[in-house]
C-alpha cells in the first residue's frame, strides 16, 4: 500500500504568531470564523476584502485533538483560513461563491506526484489549496480549489484562472446538491463559465481521490455533513517525508515573501437550483420531445429518468455526449428536435445504467492508489489496495498491482499479471518457485510474487498448483492469492457496485473490470 505522505510525526518546525491589531479590522464574511490552526498571519478584512497570507514554515503547534498527537507543524502544513460555521447536510442544495485575487508574484510550481497521474497533466499536482469542501473524518476531502504556476487556479484539474492572469480578480462558484446517492449534482464555474459539471452521482464522494490529496480510495466514506474552508493552505509531506524523493523536510517550500490571496463578495446560499430558468425550459422541451417519440423521461424533477431516456431513446449515427447535464443539454435538445430523429432506430434501453452486473459474494472496497499508465495506453500498471468485508484481521487486506498489455481491438488483455506488494523472504521466493510461480525484484531489492494469468478466449486462468503456492507463502500474502486466482470477479463486481470502476484512470482497465463484472470475461474461478 502507498504510504500517506500527509499525516504523521515530523521534525521540529518554526512557529511564529504575529498578532494583528484586530480592534480596527472589519468583520469576517457573514457566517465565518478564523480557523484554530492558522499560522503566523491570521486573516483580516479591510474595505470588504479578506486578506490571507502564509509564510514558509510559519505553522500552528496546536494539537488536532483527535488522539493522534499531531499538529500542522509536525505534518508540514501552513495555513491562513476561515471556516464557515454551519456544516451543510446531505439533501441541501448550496452555492458557495467568492471573488479571489492571487498575488501576481505567486511563484509556486507545484510538485510531481505519480499518484496524480491520470488526473493532472503529467502528474503535476499542487500542495496549495485555496478552498476546500470536506467531510467530518480525517482524510475525507471531497473538493479542492488548487493553485500553481503550471495549472493555474484549478478545480478538479479544470483551469479556472490561467497563470498569466494572476493578480486579476476572478469569480468562483460551486453549486452543489450534497447527496450520497444519484440525486446529487455539482457545477463549478469561473467568471460565469462552467468548468465542471456532473449530475446523477453521489456528490459526497471525491472525484479525485488519492492519499496525498487527503482522500483514501480504499476507505468506505459516506459523509453526511460538509465543511467549507476558505483561504490558502500549503499541505505538508508528513512524518515519512524522508522516504519520498529526497525531500529535506516535511514542508513544501513557500516563496520568501510569502503567498497572498485576497477574497471578497463571499456568500453561501442555500436552496439553489443547478439549472437556470432558461435551462429548465429547455429541459422541459427535451422531455416533451422524448414523450413524443414514445420514451419515458419522467417529470421535470425526474432527471435520472430523463438522463436514461435521452441516452437510450434513439440511436444517433454521430453519437451523443456521454452524459446529460447542463453543459450538454442543448446538444441533446437539438438532436431530438430534428424531424428525422423519429425514423432513427431505438437506442440501448440500458444506456446510462449499471446494467445487470450481479452483486459480489464477498464485498471488497478496492481503491486504485496509483496508475503509472493512464488513458488509452496499451500498457497497464496500476496499484490497488482493498479491504475485505468480514475477513479476519491480518487476512482482510489486498495489496497488489495489475500489470499487462491491453488490446483495444477485442477490449481485453493480451497479457495479464497480478503482482503482490508484500515483500517475500528468500525462503518464500524459493518455495514459490518450486510451485511454478516466479517473482519480480523491485529497485529497492525486495522480492514480490508475480501471478501470470493464461488467456484462452475470454477466460484467464492462473497457473496450476495454487494450493502449493498458498502453503509456500506467509499468512498475509497467502490470504490474497485466492482473490486474484479465483475470486477476481468479486473484485470487479465490488467496484461496479460502488462505482469505483468509473474512477479507474486507464480506459482499458475500466473496460476490462466492467466486462468481468458483467460475466463477459472470466478470471480464475
N, C-alpha and C positions, 0 to 999 in steps of 0.2 A: 504494500500500500504506500502511496506517496505520503510523505510526511507533511504536516501542516506548517507552512512557513510563517504563519501569522502569530500564533499564540505561543506562550511559554516563557521560561525564565531567560533573562538576558543580562549582560554585564551592565555595570553602573552607567547612568546617563545624567546629563546636565538637567537640572530643573531650576528655572528662573521664573518667578512670578513678579511681574511688574504691575502693581496696582494702578488703576486709572482713576481719575477724578470723576466718579460717577454722578456727582451732585448736579452737574450741568448737562449731562447726557440726555438725549431724547429716549423715550421708552422703546423697548424692543417691539417688533411687529406683534400685532394682537394675537394672543394665544401662545406665545413662545416664551421660553426661559433659556438662560445660559446653561450649557452642558456642564455637568460637575467634573468632567475630566479634561476641561480646557487647559491649554498650556500657558505660556507666559503672557500672551496678549489676549485679553477677553474681548469678545465682540462689543462694539459700541455703535450707537446710532447718532448721526448728525444730519440735520436737514432732510430727514426721511430716508437716508441711505445707511444701511447696516454695513459696517466696515469690519472685515475679518483679516487677520494676518497671522502667519505661522513662521517660526524661525527654526533653524537646524538644531535638533536635539532638545529644544525647549519644550519639555513634556510634563505630564502630570504624574506624580507618585502616589496619587490617591488609589487605594485598593479597589478593585472592581466590586468586591463584596459578595462574590458568588462562591466563595470557598476555594478558588483556585490559587489564591495568593498572588495574583497577577495585577499589573497596572500598566499604564501606557509606556512609561519609561522602560520597563523590563521587556515589553513587547516591541518597542521601537516606534510607537505611534505618536504623532504630534498633531494636535487638533486645536481648532478655534471654531466652535459651532454653537448653534442654538437649536433647541428641541421643541417641537410642537407638543404641547402638554396633553392634548387629547388624542389617544390612540384611536384609529379607525377600526371598524369591525367588519367581519365578513357580511356581505349584503349591502354595504354602504357604497354609494357612488360619489366620488370626490374629484375635485380638480385642485391640484397643487400648482401654483403659478407664481413666478417671480422674474424680475429682470436681473441680469447679472453683468458685471464688467470685470474681466480678469486683467490684472496688471499687465500692461503691454511689454514689460521687461521679463515676463514669465519665461523661464528657460528650461523647465524640467522635460527631459526627453522620454521619460517612461523607462520600462525595463523589458528585456526579452524574457519571455516566460513560456516554456513549452506547453504548460497547462492551458494557455490561451490559444493554442493552435486551433484553427477552425472557427474561432470567434473573432479574433483580431488579426489583421493582415500580418503575415509572417510571425505571428506570436508576440507582437509588440504590445505589451499591456501597460497599464498605469497603476502606480500605487496611490495616486492622488485622486480622491473623490471630492466633489463639490456639494453633493447632496446624496442622501441615501434613504431608502424605504426598507424597513427591517421588521422581521418577526420578533417575538419576545425571547427566543432562545439564542444562545451563543452560536455564531457561525450560521445565522439564518437571514443573511442579507438577500433581498429579492431584486431590487433595482438600485443602480447607482448612476449618477451623472459624473463622468470622469473627465480628466484633462491631461494633456501632454502636448509637446510641440510636434509630434508626428501625426496623431489622430485628431488634434484639436480638442474642443469640448465635445463629448460624445455620450450618447445613451445607447447601451447595448451595441456599441461599435458603429452606430449611425451618427454621422457627424452633425452636430448642432451649430458649431461655430468653427470656421477654419482658422488655423494659426495666424494667418495674415490679418485677421480681424480682431485679434486680442487687443484690448483697450477700448473696444466699442461696446456699447450696450446691446444686449440681446435678450429676448424674452423666451423663457422656457415654460412649457405647460405639460403636466402629466394628468390626464383624465383617466380614471380607472374605476371599474366596479370590482371591489375586492370580493373574491369568490374562491371557494375550494372545490368547485365543480365547473361544468361547461357553461354556466351563466355569466362567467367573467368576460370582461373586455378591457382593453387598455389602448390609449392613444397618446403618443408623445409628439409634441410639436415645438418647433423653434421659429420664432417670428411668424407665427400662424401657418407654417409649412409643416405638414405631417412628416415625421422622420421614421416613425414606427407605429404600427397598428396591428392588433390581433383581437380576434373575437372567438367566443365559444371555447374558452380554455380556463383552467384554474389559475387565476392571477396571483395566488398565494405561493406559487412555485417559481423559482428563479429560472428564467430562460437561459442565462449564462451561469452555470454552476460549476465551479472548481474551488479547491480548498483555499488558494491564496486570494480568491475573490470572496472570501468569508462565507462559503457555502460548501456543504458536504453532499456530493452526489449520491453517496451510498446510504444516506440517512433518510428515514421516513419523517419528514417535517410537514405538519399540517397546521400552520399558524392561523389563529382566529382573530388576532389583533395586529395592528401595523403602526409602527412608529416612523415619524418623519424627522430627519435631521438635516439641517441646512448649514453649510459652511465647510471650509477646507479641512480635510484630514489626510495627512501623509501616512499611509499604512506602513508598518514595520515588518521585519522578517521573523521575529520571534526568537525563541531560545535555541533553535537549531540552525541559526544563520551561518555558523561555521561549516556546515555541511553543504552549502549551496554556493557554487560559482565564485569561490574565493572572496566572499564579502569581508569587509573589515569591521563591521559592527551590525547590530540589529536594526539600524536606521538606514532608510534610503536618504539620499542627500537632498537637503533643501538649500537653494542658492543663498549665498552670503547675505544678500539684502532681504531675504525672506520672500514669501509668496503672499500676495494680497489679492483680495477679491471684494468688490462692492456689490451689494444686493439692495434692491428697492421694490416697492409695489408687491410685497409678499402677501399672498392670500391662500387660504384653504377653504374651499367652498363645497359643501355637501349638497346632495340631491341633483347632481348634474346628469346630463344625457350624453351619450357618445355621439349621436347624430344631431346635426343642426336641423332646424325646421325644414330647410330646403332638402336636406338629405333624407329626412323622414318621409317627405312627399315622394321622393324618388324611390325609396324602398317600398312604399305602398304601391307605386306604379308597377314595380317589378313583381310584386306579389300578385297583382291583378293579371299581369301577363302570364304568369305561371298557372294561375287558375284557368285562364282561357285555353291554355294548352293541355288541360286535364291533369295538372300536377297539383300537389297539396302543400302550399307553403306555410300554412298556419296563419294566425292573425298577426297584426303589426308588431306585437310584442314577442311573437314566437320565432325569433330569429334563428334558433337552432334548426327548426323545420324549414325555414326559408333557405338557410345555407345548404341543407341537404337537397332540397328541391332544385335550387339554382344549379347545383353541380351535376344533377342527375336527370333533369327533365328532358334535355336534348343533347345529342352528341354533335359537337361542332368540329368540322374538319380542321379549322385553325386553332382549336382548343380554347380554353378559358383560363383565367387566372386560377391558381391552385386553391385560393380561399376567397370567400366573400367577406369583405369588411368595408369600412368607409372609403378606403383608398381604391378599391376595385368595384364598388357599387355601380359606378357609371358604365364601366365596361360590360357588366352583366346586363344592366338595363338596356344598353344599346344593342347587345347581341339578341336579346329576347324580343326586342321591339321590331326587328326586321320581319317583313311578311313571309320570307322564305323559310323562317325558322320552324313554322308549323309543319313543313314537309320533311324536316330532318328526322332521322331515326331517334328513338328514345335512348337516353344515356344509361349509364350504370346506376341502377337503383341503390347500390351500396356505396356510391361515391360519397366521400366525406364522412363515412362511418368507420368504425374499427372492425367491421365485418364480423365473421363468425369465429374468430380466434377463441379457442376454449381456455378455460382458466387453468393455471398450473396446479399440479398435485401438491407441490411444495412451493410457497411463495419465497422468492429471493429478491431483496431490494438491491439491485445492481446498479452501480454508477460507473460511467466512463470517466476515469480520473485523468487520462492523458491520451491524446491522439497525435502520434508522430506523423501520420499520413491522413490527409483530410480531403474533403470534396470528392471529386471523381478520379482520384489517383487509383491506379490499378493495384498498388501495393497497400496492404493493411497492416497497421502496427498500433494497437490500442490497448491501454492498460485498464483493467476493471477491478473493482473491489465490491464485494457484496456481503450482505448479512442474511443468513438463512433462518427463516422464521421457524421457531420451535426446536432448533438444533441445540445440543449441549454446548456450553461454553468450552472454548478450545477447539470445537469442531463446527462452529457456526459462522465461519467466515470463508469467503472465496477471494483469492488474490492472484490474478493471472493476466496474461497478455494473449490477445488474439493476433497471430501473425499469418500472413498469407498473400496470395495473388488472386485478385478478383477479376472475373471475366464478365464484362457487361453485355456480351452477346447472348449469354444464357442466364444472366443475373444470378451467378453463383461463384463459389470459389473454385479455381483450378488447383490451388494448393491451400491447405488449411492446417495450422498447428496451434496448439494451446501450450503456453509456457507458464509454469508455476513461478511465482515470485519468491517463494520460500527458498532460503539458502539450504542446499543439501550438504551433508557431511560426505567425506570421502567414502565411508562405508555405504552410505545410501546411493552414491553415484555408482559404485561397483555392483551393488545388489540390483539396482535398476537395470544396469547393462545386461546382467545375467537373465533378466526377464525380457530383454529385447527392446528396452527403452533407452534413448540417448539423452544427453544433457547439453546445455549451452553454457559456456563460461562468459560471465559479464566482464566488462573492463575492470571492475574492482576486484576481480579474482574469484568471485563467488560462482558456484555451480547451480544450475536450475534445470529442472526436469522439462523436457520437450515431448509432447504427445503429438505425433504426426498422424493426422487422420487420412484414411484412404478413401478415395471417391470412386463410386460406381453409379453412374447416372445421377439421381437426386438423393443418393444415400451416402453418408460419410460414416465410416466405421473406424474405431480405434484399433491399433494392433492387438493381437491376442494376448492372453496371459495378464489381464488386468488384475486378477486376484493375486498373482505373483508380485505385481508392482505394488499393490496396496500393502502387502506383507513386507516389502522391501523398504518402505518409507516410514518416517516418524508419524505420530498421530495426526498432526495438523496437515501436512501435505497429503497424507493418505486419505484423509476425510474429504478432500477436494476432488480427488480423481473421479469418483462415480458421477459427479455433477457434470463433468466435462466429457467423459467417455460414454455415459449412458443417459444422463439427465439434462442435456443441453436444451431440450425442448422446454423444460421448466424455466430455465433462464430466459429464453426468448418469450415465452408466454407471460412471464412476470413483467418483462419490460414493456410488452404491448398492453398489459392490463393496467399498468400505472403510467403509461405514456412516455416512459423513459426512452423507448426506441426512437421517438421523434427528435430527441436531443443528440443522438449519435452524430458525430461530425464527419464520418465517412459515408458517402452516399451508398456505396456498395454494401458496406456492413449493415446499414439501415435496411436495405432491400433484403439481405440475407436473413436477418433476425425476424423480419416480418413474415418471410416465406416459411421459416421454420415454425413460427408460432401458428401459422395457418395450416400446417401439415403438408405443405408442398415439398418440403425438403426434410429429410430425416437425418439427424445427427446422433449416432450411437443408438441406444435402445429406445 
